[in-house]
Each structure stands twice: as C-alpha cells, then as structure tokens.
Amino acid sequence: MSTLQQPATGPAGGTGPATVTEVTTTQRDPRDRATRASRPRRAGKPVDGRKVKRSGLLTAVMVVFVVYSFAPLFYLLVNSTKTQASLLSTFGLWFGGDFHLWQNIVDTLTYNDGIFVQWLGNTLLYVVVGAGGATLLATVAGYGMAKFQFPGRRAVFAVVLGAIAVPGTALAVPTFLLFSQVGLTNTPWAIILPSLISPFGMYLIWTYAIDAIPTELIEAARMDGAGEFRIFFTIALKLLTPGVVTVLLFAVVATWNNYFLPLIMLSDPKWYPLTVGLNQWNAQATGSGAQPIYNLVVTGSLLTIIPIVVAFLFLQRFWQSGLAAGSVKA
C-alpha cells in the first residue's frame, strides 16, 4: 500500500483517511531541506539544535590583532602625504597640512639620479631568480622525496629537518667567509645563490605531495608510456599548484625582506636591494652634515610593500583552491 493509501491514526487512536496536511508533512521533498540548510543563519540562532555562542574575549582579541596589523600600513599611508617639516611637527597617525603624496613619490623615484628605481630592479632580480629558483628546486626535490624510494631517504629527511631548525642569520657569516674566498662578494650571486636553498619549502612540498598526488595516477601514466619528466610537468605540477604557490609566496617574502645577508655581502650601493638602500637613506639623518629625508624613506617604504600586497591578492585564489581540495569525499 502506498503512503497516500495508508490509513492515518485519529486523535482518539482510531484510523481514518490521511489529510492533505499530514501527507504533505510526511512527503516533504529532501531538496527543500537542502535549500533551508543552505540559507545563512543569523548569529545566535540555533544550528542543529545547538545555539551558536559568541565570545566577547575572542572578538576583542581579533580587534586588537587587526589594529596591530593595519596600524603600520596606515602610518605609512598617512605620513607619505606629508613634507619633511610636517612629518616631524604633526601627529603621526593623522594627516596634516597639504597633500604631498604625488610629489613625494616623484622625489623618491628621482632622488640621487633615480637610485631607488635601481634598488627596485635589484630586488626584483633577486626575487625572480632567487625565490623562483628556490621554489622550483623545492618542488622537484619534495616531489622526488615523496614519490620515489631510494637508500638514505630517512637520512635526507633528518638533514632537512635539521636545516629548518637553523636560523638564516646563523649561516650569514660563514656564507660570507666562503663567498669571499671564491670572489663572489659584492656581486648579485652573493644574494641569489643562498636564496636558492629552501629546506622549509622542500619539506612543505614533500608533505603536500604525499596526499595530493595519488600513486596510482603516476603508475597509470607510466603504463601509458609517459616519462618521469612528462609526468612531473604535465600531471604532478598541476596537482601541486596550491603547495607550489604557498612555497613561492614564502620565498618571495623572505627574499624581498632580506636585509642582513645583503648588508654583509654588498658594499656597492648599485647592487643594494630596497631594504638596505632605504636604511642607508635613513642613516643620512645622523652624523656630521646630516641630510634627513624621512619623508622619502616613508614614501619608499610604502612603495616597497605594494608589490607584495599585489602578489598576495593575485595568488590567494590558489590558496583557496588548496584549502578546499580535501574537504569533499569522492
């Protein structure tokens, strides 16, 4: 007997014909429940029988975190609009006097025969070659460690973990002594070659490739006659895109903000990156014959962070796809 033909129990315990309301209640379309479940709920509304709790402490912590993160950016933006005189005589977290942002940008780009533009080009060179090469090497090495078995694999794993634990500043002086012996100091290679090594990037790709690339897929490609290089560049690299982008961003930020290594490796200002160059401008305010140009230092710092912000905004979609990659079961 179908559901529409089954007798319904009345209030007195007897049976009687089912009403339209009862049939509609029992025959509700599952798609209606899915639609209701997908509707956004207001904060504090019950979800699956449980009430969503609000935490005032966590909200306060997040507000402090947001203020702490954006206050330096706001300081740079505000003070980039000031002249040298108003920068020292007005409140640092608000605008003062006339708006001189565009004039400060022009002065920054043209000061000392446009040395800022040359420093920007040097930084881009170190980032493209150094960070790009580090990402490529980390991806190849991490993929090989994850999908190939060879003697000494555990020893390599221990070495990589040990290299992660060693801070880069601890290796700066030994690296300088080594490069000075081979005549590479005060050259771009003194910055590029150390930047090519990324133990953390290799470890990150290694752990990501274990689950991101099914071994059965690689074996099927081999049975179809594909070589190892073709498998890597046409199959593995596409599956590793979120991990590769993560390593790339870490390497780009580390190379872009690198200060201590260029400081000890370079003595010629024409090879300075932006970090060392802006610090040199800032040092002009001290000593005899001081020529403070704080307004140009602040404006240059603002221009320095723009490429990093653009890179994060452009590459964040790859992060989002990586976060959602394992959230749905097959």
C-alpha positions as YAML, in Angstrom:
chain: A
units: angstrom
residues:
- id: 1
  name: MET
  ca: [0.00, 0.00, 0.00]
- id: 2
  name: SER
  ca: [1.41, 3.40, -0.95]
- id: 3
  name: THR
  ca: [1.85, 6.20, 1.51]
- id: 4
  name: LEU
  ca: [-1.20, 8.06, 0.20]
- id: 5
  name: GLN
  ca: [-3.41, 5.00, 0.72]
- id: 6
  name: GLN
  ca: [-2.26, 4.17, 4.26]
- id: 7
  name: PRO
  ca: [-4.82, 4.97, 6.97]
- id: 8
  name: ALA
  ca: [-3.96, 7.71, 9.40]
- id: 9
  name: THR
  ca: [-4.49, 7.45, 13.13]
- id: 10
  name: GLY
  ca: [-7.01, 9.91, 14.53]
- id: 11
  name: PRO
  ca: [-6.86, 11.78, 17.80]
- id: 12
  name: ALA
  ca: [-8.82, 9.07, 19.59]
- id: 13
  name: GLY
  ca: [-6.49, 6.31, 18.44]
- id: 14
  name: GLY
  ca: [-8.71, 5.20, 15.59]
- id: 15
  name: THR
  ca: [-7.92, 5.20, 11.95]
- id: 16
  name: GLY
  ca: [-9.17, 7.48, 9.30]
- id: 17
  name: PRO
  ca: [-8.25, 8.89, 5.94]
- id: 18
  name: ALA
  ca: [-4.99, 10.86, 5.84]
- id: 19
  name: THR
  ca: [-5.41, 14.56, 5.42]
- id: 20
  name: VAL
  ca: [-3.56, 16.68, 2.85]
- id: 21
  name: THR
  ca: [-1.58, 18.41, 5.61]
- id: 22
  name: GLU
  ca: [-0.39, 15.09, 7.05]
- id: 23
  name: VAL
  ca: [0.63, 13.76, 3.65]
- id: 24
  name: THR
  ca: [2.46, 16.98, 2.82]
- id: 25
  name: THR
  ca: [4.29, 16.85, 6.15]
- id: 26
  name: THR
  ca: [5.42, 13.26, 5.66]
- id: 27
  name: GLN
  ca: [6.23, 13.65, 1.96]
- id: 28
  name: ARG
  ca: [8.40, 16.79, 2.17]
- id: 29
  name: ASP
  ca: [10.96, 17.00, -0.66]
- id: 30
  name: PRO
  ca: [14.56, 16.46, 0.52]
- id: 31
  name: ARG
  ca: [15.61, 19.33, -1.75]
- id: 32
  name: ASP
  ca: [13.57, 21.68, 0.42]
- id: 33
  name: ARG
  ca: [15.63, 20.65, 3.44]
- id: 34
  name: ALA
  ca: [18.84, 21.22, 1.49]
- id: 35
  name: THR
  ca: [17.62, 24.66, 0.44]
- id: 36
  name: ARG
  ca: [16.76, 25.60, 4.03]
- id: 37
  name: ALA
  ca: [20.09, 24.28, 5.26]
- id: 38
  name: SER
  ca: [21.96, 26.38, 2.72]
- id: 39
  name: ARG
  ca: [20.28, 29.61, 3.84]
- id: 40
  name: PRO
  ca: [22.52, 31.82, 6.01]
- id: 41
  name: ARG
  ca: [21.60, 31.85, 9.67]
- id: 42
  name: ARG
  ca: [21.88, 34.84, 11.90]
- id: 43
  name: ALA
  ca: [24.41, 34.80, 14.69]
- id: 44
  name: GLY
  ca: [22.93, 33.37, 17.85]
- id: 45
  name: LYS
  ca: [20.31, 31.27, 16.01]
- id: 46
  name: PRO
  ca: [20.16, 27.56, 16.85]
- id: 47
  name: VAL
  ca: [22.09, 25.31, 14.45]
- id: 48
  name: ASP
  ca: [21.23, 21.60, 14.53]
- id: 49
  name: GLY
  ca: [19.61, 22.07, 17.91]
- id: 50
  name: ARG
  ca: [22.61, 23.87, 19.35]
- id: 51
  name: LYS
  ca: [22.85, 27.58, 19.99]
- id: 52
  name: VAL
  ca: [25.80, 29.41, 18.46]
- id: 53
  name: LYS
  ca: [27.84, 31.03, 21.23]
- id: 54
  name: ARG
  ca: [29.53, 34.37, 20.93]
- id: 55
  name: SER
  ca: [32.84, 35.03, 22.65]
- id: 56
  name: GLY
  ca: [33.49, 38.61, 23.61]
- id: 57
  name: LEU
  ca: [37.08, 37.76, 24.51]
- id: 58
  name: LEU
  ca: [37.86, 36.28, 21.09]
- id: 59
  name: THR
  ca: [36.22, 39.25, 19.38]
- id: 60
  name: ALA
  ca: [38.37, 41.64, 21.41]
- id: 61
  name: VAL
  ca: [41.50, 39.66, 20.58]
- id: 62
  name: MET
  ca: [40.69, 39.77, 16.87]
- id: 63
  name: VAL
  ca: [40.07, 43.51, 17.02]
- id: 64
  name: VAL
  ca: [43.46, 44.02, 18.67]
- id: 65
  name: PHE
  ca: [45.08, 41.80, 16.07]
- id: 66
  name: VAL
  ca: [43.51, 43.73, 13.19]
- id: 67
  name: VAL
  ca: [44.56, 47.07, 14.67]
- id: 68
  name: TYR
  ca: [48.08, 45.77, 15.29]
- id: 69
  name: SER
  ca: [48.33, 44.51, 11.69]
- id: 70
  name: PHE
  ca: [46.94, 47.58, 9.92]
- id: 71
  name: ALA
  ca: [48.37, 50.36, 12.11]
- id: 72
  name: PRO
  ca: [51.82, 50.31, 10.42]
- id: 73
  name: LEU
  ca: [50.22, 50.38, 6.97]
- id: 74
  name: PHE
  ca: [48.00, 53.27, 7.98]
- id: 75
  name: TYR
  ca: [51.04, 55.09, 9.40]
- id: 76
  name: LEU
  ca: [52.90, 54.71, 6.08]
- id: 77
  name: LEU
  ca: [49.92, 55.87, 4.05]
- id: 78
  name: VAL
  ca: [49.28, 58.92, 6.24]
- id: 79
  name: ASN
  ca: [52.89, 60.06, 6.55]
- id: 80
  name: SER
  ca: [53.63, 59.57, 2.87]
- id: 81
  name: THR
  ca: [51.39, 62.56, 2.24]
- id: 82
  name: LYS
  ca: [53.49, 64.91, 4.41]
- id: 83
  name: THR
  ca: [56.55, 67.03, 3.77]
- id: 84
  name: GLN
  ca: [59.72, 66.65, 5.78]
- id: 85
  name: ALA
  ca: [58.73, 69.53, 8.07]
- id: 86
  name: SER
  ca: [55.13, 68.43, 8.67]
- id: 87
  name: LEU
  ca: [56.26, 64.85, 9.22]
- id: 88
  name: LEU
  ca: [58.13, 65.94, 12.35]
- id: 89
  name: SER
  ca: [55.65, 68.54, 13.58]
- id: 90
  name: THR
  ca: [52.25, 66.81, 13.22]
- id: 91
  name: PHE
  ca: [50.56, 63.79, 14.76]
- id: 92
  name: GLY
  ca: [51.87, 60.60, 13.20]
- id: 93
  name: LEU
  ca: [48.56, 58.80, 12.81]
- id: 94
  name: TRP
  ca: [46.65, 61.52, 11.01]
- id: 95
  name: PHE
  ca: [47.01, 63.80, 8.03]
- id: 96
  name: GLY
  ca: [48.49, 67.24, 8.46]
- id: 97
  name: GLY
  ca: [48.98, 70.21, 6.20]
- id: 98
  name: ASP
  ca: [48.94, 69.92, 2.43]
- id: 99
  name: PHE
  ca: [48.69, 66.66, 0.48]
- id: 100
  name: HIS
  ca: [52.19, 65.88, -0.90]
- id: 101
  name: LEU
  ca: [51.89, 62.18, -1.77]
- id: 102
  name: TRP
  ca: [52.47, 62.54, -5.51]
- id: 103
  name: GLN
  ca: [55.35, 64.95, -5.03]
- id: 104
  name: ASN
  ca: [56.94, 62.58, -2.50]
- id: 105
  name: ILE
  ca: [56.63, 59.70, -4.97]
- id: 106
  name: VAL
  ca: [58.32, 61.74, -7.70]
- id: 107
  name: ASP
  ca: [61.09, 62.84, -5.33]
- id: 108
  name: THR
  ca: [61.62, 59.26, -4.17]
- id: 109
  name: LEU
  ca: [61.95, 57.93, -7.71]
- id: 110
  name: THR
  ca: [64.27, 60.72, -8.85]
- id: 111
  name: TYR
  ca: [66.42, 61.26, -5.74]
- id: 112
  name: ASN
  ca: [70.16, 60.69, -6.27]
- id: 113
  name: ASP
  ca: [69.75, 60.06, -10.01]
- id: 114
  name: GLY
  ca: [66.93, 57.55, -9.52]
- id: 115
  name: ILE
  ca: [68.85, 55.15, -7.29]
- id: 116
  name: PHE
  ca: [65.55, 53.92, -5.80]
- id: 117
  name: VAL
  ca: [64.49, 52.56, -9.19]
- id: 118
  name: GLN
  ca: [67.80, 50.71, -9.45]
- id: 119
  name: TRP
  ca: [67.32, 49.23, -5.99]
- id: 120
  name: LEU
  ca: [63.82, 48.15, -7.02]
- id: 121
  name: GLY
  ca: [65.26, 46.43, -10.10]
- id: 122
  name: ASN
  ca: [67.87, 44.67, -7.97]
- id: 123
  name: THR
  ca: [65.18, 43.43, -5.58]
- id: 124
  name: LEU
  ca: [63.09, 42.13, -8.46]
- id: 125
  name: LEU
  ca: [66.16, 40.34, -9.85]
- id: 126
  name: TYR
  ca: [66.86, 38.66, -6.52]
- id: 127
  name: VAL
  ca: [63.20, 37.69, -6.13]
- id: 128
  name: VAL
  ca: [62.65, 36.34, -9.64]
- id: 129
  name: VAL
  ca: [65.88, 34.35, -9.84]
- id: 130
  name: GLY
  ca: [66.37, 33.53, -6.17]
- id: 131
  name: ALA
  ca: [62.81, 32.92, -4.98]
- id: 132
  name: GLY
  ca: [61.72, 31.43, -8.30]
- id: 133
  name: GLY
  ca: [64.70, 29.08, -8.36]
- id: 134
  name: ALA
  ca: [64.15, 28.12, -4.72]
- id: 135
  name: THR
  ca: [60.52, 27.26, -5.46]
- id: 136
  name: LEU
  ca: [61.47, 25.13, -8.47]
- id: 137
  name: LEU
  ca: [64.20, 23.25, -6.61]
- id: 138
  name: ALA
  ca: [61.98, 22.72, -3.57]
- id: 139
  name: THR
  ca: [59.15, 21.41, -5.76]
- id: 140
  name: VAL
  ca: [61.36, 18.96, -7.65]
- id: 141
  name: ALA
  ca: [63.12, 17.75, -4.51]
- id: 142
  name: GLY
  ca: [59.93, 17.48, -2.46]
- id: 143
  name: TYR
  ca: [58.15, 15.55, -5.21]
- id: 144
  name: GLY
  ca: [61.08, 13.16, -5.53]
- id: 145
  name: MET
  ca: [61.23, 12.58, -1.78]
- id: 146
  name: ALA
  ca: [57.50, 11.91, -1.63]
- id: 147
  name: LYS
  ca: [57.10, 9.57, -4.59]
- id: 148
  name: PHE
  ca: [60.45, 7.78, -5.00]
- id: 149
  name: GLN
  ca: [62.09, 5.23, -2.73]
- id: 150
  name: PHE
  ca: [65.90, 5.23, -2.51]
- id: 151
  name: PRO
  ca: [68.61, 4.39, 0.03]
- id: 152
  name: GLY
  ca: [69.31, 7.13, 2.55]
- id: 153
  name: ARG
  ca: [65.85, 8.64, 2.33]
- id: 154
  name: ARG
  ca: [65.49, 8.84, 6.11]
- id: 155
  name: ALA
  ca: [68.90, 10.45, 6.42]
- id: 156
  name: VAL
  ca: [67.87, 13.13, 3.96]
- id: 157
  name: PHE
  ca: [64.70, 13.67, 5.97]
- id: 158
  name: ALA
  ca: [66.76, 14.21, 9.14]
- id: 159
  name: VAL
  ca: [69.08, 16.64, 7.35]
- id: 160
  name: VAL
  ca: [66.13, 18.66, 6.03]
- id: 161
  name: LEU
  ca: [64.56, 18.91, 9.49]
- id: 162
  name: GLY
  ca: [67.91, 19.97, 10.94]
- id: 163
  name: ALA
  ca: [68.32, 22.63, 8.26]
- id: 164
  name: ILE
  ca: [64.89, 24.04, 9.07]
- id: 165
  name: ALA
  ca: [65.89, 24.43, 12.71]
- id: 166
  name: VAL
  ca: [69.00, 26.51, 11.86]
- id: 167
  name: PRO
  ca: [68.20, 30.26, 11.53]
- id: 168
  name: GLY
  ca: [69.44, 32.01, 8.42]
- id: 169
  name: THR
  ca: [71.28, 34.69, 10.36]
- id: 170
  name: ALA
  ca: [73.48, 32.00, 11.94]
- id: 171
  name: LEU
  ca: [74.69, 30.99, 8.47]
- id: 172
  name: ALA
  ca: [75.24, 34.53, 7.16]
- id: 173
  name: VAL
  ca: [78.79, 34.99, 8.45]
- id: 174
  name: PRO
  ca: [80.04, 31.52, 7.36]
- id: 175
  name: THR
  ca: [78.45, 32.13, 3.98]
- id: 176
  name: PHE
  ca: [80.25, 35.48, 3.72]
- id: 177
  name: LEU
  ca: [83.59, 33.88, 4.54]
- id: 178
  name: LEU
  ca: [83.00, 31.16, 1.95]
- id: 179
  name: PHE
  ca: [81.94, 33.58, -0.78]
- id: 180
  name: SER
  ca: [84.83, 35.92, -0.05]
- id: 181
  name: GLN
  ca: [87.24, 33.06, -0.72]
- id: 182
  name: VAL
  ca: [85.78, 32.47, -4.19]
- id: 183
  name: GLY
  ca: [85.36, 36.17, -5.03]
- id: 184
  name: LEU
  ca: [81.55, 36.29, -5.12]
- id: 185
  name: THR
  ca: [81.03, 39.01, -2.53]
- id: 186
  name: ASN
  ca: [79.69, 42.35, -3.77]
- id: 187
  name: THR
  ca: [78.00, 40.60, -6.70]
- id: 188
  name: PRO
  ca: [74.36, 39.59, -7.28]
- id: 189
  name: TRP
  ca: [75.34, 35.93, -6.91]
- id: 190
  name: ALA
  ca: [76.10, 36.54, -3.24]
- id: 191
  name: ILE
  ca: [72.36, 37.11, -2.75]
- id: 192
  name: ILE
  ca: [70.92, 34.75, -5.35]
- id: 193
  name: LEU
  ca: [72.84, 31.55, -4.52]
- id: 194
  name: PRO
  ca: [71.94, 31.42, -0.79]
- id: 195
  name: SER
  ca: [68.32, 32.23, -1.69]
- id: 196
  name: LEU
  ca: [68.06, 29.10, -3.84]
- id: 197
  name: ILE
  ca: [68.13, 26.85, -0.78]
- id: 198
  name: SER
  ca: [64.77, 26.46, 0.97]
- id: 199
  name: PRO
  ca: [64.62, 23.46, 3.34]
- id: 200
  name: PHE
  ca: [61.22, 24.53, 4.65]
- id: 201
  name: GLY
  ca: [59.84, 24.79, 1.10]
- id: 202
  name: MET
  ca: [61.14, 21.33, 0.27]
- id: 203
  name: TYR
  ca: [59.59, 19.86, 3.42]
- id: 204
  name: LEU
  ca: [56.28, 21.58, 2.68]
- id: 205
  name: ILE
  ca: [56.11, 20.19, -0.86]
- id: 206
  name: TRP
  ca: [57.20, 16.79, 0.42]
- id: 207
  name: THR
  ca: [54.37, 16.51, 2.91]
- id: 208
  name: TYR
  ca: [51.82, 18.01, 0.49]
- id: 209
  name: ALA
  ca: [52.75, 15.71, -2.43]
- id: 210
  name: ILE
  ca: [52.21, 12.55, -0.38]
- id: 211
  name: ASP
  ca: [48.43, 13.06, -0.38]
- id: 212
  name: ALA
  ca: [47.95, 15.42, -3.32]
- id: 213
  name: ILE
  ca: [49.34, 13.05, -5.96]
- id: 214
  name: PRO
  ca: [47.87, 9.52, -5.97]
- id: 215
  name: THR
  ca: [50.50, 6.87, -6.61]
- id: 216
  name: GLU
  ca: [48.02, 5.01, -8.83]
- id: 217
  name: LEU
  ca: [47.86, 8.03, -11.15]
- id: 218
  name: ILE
  ca: [51.63, 8.03, -11.58]
- id: 219
  name: GLU
  ca: [51.67, 4.28, -12.23]
- id: 220
  name: ALA
  ca: [48.91, 4.63, -14.84]
- id: 221
  name: ALA
  ca: [50.89, 7.36, -16.61]
- id: 222
  name: ARG
  ca: [53.97, 5.13, -16.64]
- id: 223
  name: MET
  ca: [51.96, 2.26, -18.11]
- id: 224
  name: ASP
  ca: [50.83, 4.63, -20.87]
- id: 225
  name: GLY
  ca: [54.47, 5.29, -21.73]
- id: 226
  name: ALA
  ca: [54.95, 8.70, -20.10]
- id: 227
  name: GLY
  ca: [58.43, 9.51, -18.85]
- id: 228
  name: GLU
  ca: [59.22, 10.89, -15.42]
- id: 229
  name: PHE
  ca: [59.76, 14.45, -16.63]
- id: 230
  name: ARG
  ca: [56.49, 14.41, -18.55]
- id: 231
  name: ILE
  ca: [54.64, 13.03, -15.53]
- id: 232
  name: PHE
  ca: [56.09, 15.75, -13.33]
- id: 233
  name: PHE
  ca: [55.42, 18.72, -15.62]
- id: 234
  name: THR
  ca: [52.03, 17.65, -17.02]
- id: 235
  name: ILE
  ca: [50.43, 15.84, -14.05]
- id: 236
  name: ALA
  ca: [52.23, 16.35, -10.76]
- id: 237
  name: LEU
  ca: [52.90, 20.06, -11.14]
- id: 238
  name: LYS
  ca: [49.22, 20.82, -11.72]
- id: 239
  name: LEU
  ca: [48.17, 18.86, -8.65]
- id: 240
  name: LEU
  ca: [50.87, 20.59, -6.59]
- id: 241
  name: THR
  ca: [49.82, 24.11, -7.60]
- id: 242
  name: PRO
  ca: [48.45, 25.18, -4.18]
- id: 243
  name: GLY
  ca: [51.56, 23.92, -2.42]
- id: 244
  name: VAL
  ca: [53.87, 25.47, -5.01]
- id: 245
  name: VAL
  ca: [52.15, 28.84, -4.66]
- id: 246
  name: THR
  ca: [52.50, 28.66, -0.88]
- id: 247
  name: VAL
  ca: [56.22, 27.95, -1.13]
- id: 248
  name: LEU
  ca: [56.58, 30.69, -3.75]
- id: 249
  name: LEU
  ca: [54.94, 33.27, -1.50]
- id: 250
  name: PHE
  ca: [57.12, 32.32, 1.45]
- id: 251
  name: ALA
  ca: [60.25, 32.52, -0.72]
- id: 252
  name: VAL
  ca: [59.22, 35.83, -2.30]
- id: 253
  name: VAL
  ca: [58.52, 37.46, 1.06]
- id: 254
  name: ALA
  ca: [61.75, 36.12, 2.57]
- id: 255
  name: THR
  ca: [63.85, 37.36, -0.36]
- id: 256
  name: TRP
  ca: [62.02, 40.69, -0.65]
- id: 257
  name: ASN
  ca: [62.54, 41.43, 3.06]
- id: 258
  name: ASN
  ca: [66.08, 40.04, 3.18]
- id: 259
  name: TYR
  ca: [68.27, 42.57, 4.97]
- id: 260
  name: PHE
  ca: [71.11, 41.03, 6.95]
- id: 261
  name: LEU
  ca: [72.64, 38.95, 4.13]
- id: 262
  name: PRO
  ca: [72.81, 41.84, 1.60]
- id: 263
  name: LEU
  ca: [74.12, 44.11, 4.36]
- id: 264
  name: ILE
  ca: [77.24, 41.99, 4.90]
- id: 265
  name: MET
  ca: [77.63, 40.76, 1.31]
- id: 266
  name: LEU
  ca: [77.30, 44.03, -0.62]
- id: 267
  name: SER
  ca: [79.36, 47.20, -0.36]
- id: 268
  name: ASP
  ca: [78.48, 48.80, -3.69]
- id: 269
  name: PRO
  ca: [75.19, 50.77, -3.49]
- id: 270
  name: LYS
  ca: [74.35, 49.90, -7.09]
- id: 271
  name: TRP
  ca: [73.66, 46.28, -6.02]
- id: 272
  name: TYR
  ca: [71.65, 47.13, -2.89]
- id: 273
  name: PRO
  ca: [68.11, 45.80, -2.52]
- id: 274
  name: LEU
  ca: [65.39, 48.10, -1.25]
- id: 275
  name: THR
  ca: [65.81, 47.07, 2.39]
- id: 276
  name: VAL
  ca: [69.47, 48.05, 2.60]
- id: 277
  name: GLY
  ca: [69.01, 51.11, 0.39]
- id: 278
  name: LEU
  ca: [66.21, 52.59, 2.46]
- id: 279
  name: ASN
  ca: [68.23, 52.00, 5.61]
- id: 280
  name: GLN
  ca: [71.08, 53.93, 4.01]
- id: 281
  name: TRP
  ca: [68.70, 56.84, 3.34]
- id: 282
  name: ASN
  ca: [67.53, 56.69, 6.92]
- id: 283
  name: ALA
  ca: [71.15, 56.84, 8.13]
- id: 284
  name: GLN
  ca: [71.64, 60.17, 6.37]
- id: 285
  name: ALA
  ca: [69.88, 61.85, 9.29]
- id: 286
  name: THR
  ca: [72.77, 61.11, 11.65]
- id: 287
  name: GLY
  ca: [76.36, 62.28, 11.82]
- id: 288
  name: SER
  ca: [78.00, 65.47, 10.65]
- id: 289
  name: GLY
  ca: [76.44, 67.11, 7.63]
- id: 290
  name: ALA
  ca: [73.21, 65.19, 8.20]
- id: 291
  name: GLN
  ca: [70.58, 65.45, 5.48]
- id: 292
  name: PRO
  ca: [67.39, 63.85, 6.82]
- id: 293
  name: ILE
  ca: [64.93, 62.68, 4.17]
- id: 294
  name: TYR
  ca: [62.43, 60.89, 6.37]
- id: 295
  name: ASN
  ca: [59.58, 61.74, 4.03]
- id: 296
  name: LEU
  ca: [61.33, 59.88, 1.21]
- id: 297
  name: VAL
  ca: [62.12, 56.95, 3.48]
- id: 298
  name: VAL
  ca: [58.46, 56.62, 4.47]
- id: 299
  name: THR
  ca: [57.26, 57.00, 0.88]
- id: 300
  name: GLY
  ca: [59.82, 54.50, -0.33]
- id: 301
  name: SER
  ca: [58.67, 52.04, 2.32]
- id: 302
  name: LEU
  ca: [55.09, 52.45, 1.10]
- id: 303
  name: LEU
  ca: [56.15, 51.78, -2.48]
- id: 304
  name: THR
  ca: [58.13, 48.76, -1.32]
- id: 305
  name: ILE
  ca: [55.15, 46.90, 0.14]
- id: 306
  name: ILE
  ca: [52.85, 47.44, -2.86]
- id: 307
  name: PRO
  ca: [54.29, 44.56, -4.98]
- id: 308
  name: ILE
  ca: [53.97, 42.14, -2.06]
- id: 309
  name: VAL
  ca: [50.35, 43.11, -1.47]
- id: 310
  name: VAL
  ca: [49.58, 42.70, -5.17]
- id: 311
  name: ALA
  ca: [51.25, 39.28, -5.22]
- id: 312
  name: PHE
  ca: [49.16, 38.08, -2.26]
- id: 313
  name: LEU
  ca: [45.92, 39.35, -3.79]
- id: 314
  name: PHE
  ca: [46.70, 37.73, -7.12]
- id: 315
  name: LEU
  ca: [47.78, 34.34, -5.74]
- id: 316
  name: GLN
  ca: [45.25, 33.93, -2.92]
- id: 317
  name: ARG
  ca: [42.81, 32.06, -5.18]
- id: 318
  name: PHE
  ca: [45.32, 29.21, -5.43]
- id: 319
  name: TRP
  ca: [45.40, 29.06, -1.64]
- id: 320
  name: GLN
  ca: [41.61, 28.92, -1.52]
- id: 321
  name: SER
  ca: [41.50, 26.05, -4.00]
- id: 322
  name: GLY
  ca: [44.09, 24.18, -1.97]
- id: 323
  name: LEU
  ca: [42.13, 24.58, 1.24]
- id: 324
  name: ALA
  ca: [39.00, 23.16, -0.39]
- id: 325
  name: ALA
  ca: [40.79, 20.35, -2.23]
- id: 326
  name: GLY
  ca: [40.42, 17.79, 0.57]
- id: 327
  name: SER
  ca: [37.11, 18.93, 2.00]
- id: 328
  name: VAL
  ca: [34.86, 16.75, -0.21]
- id: 329
  name: LYS
  ca: [34.93, 12.97, -0.21]
- id: 330
  name: ALA
  ca: [34.86, 11.16, -3.51]
...
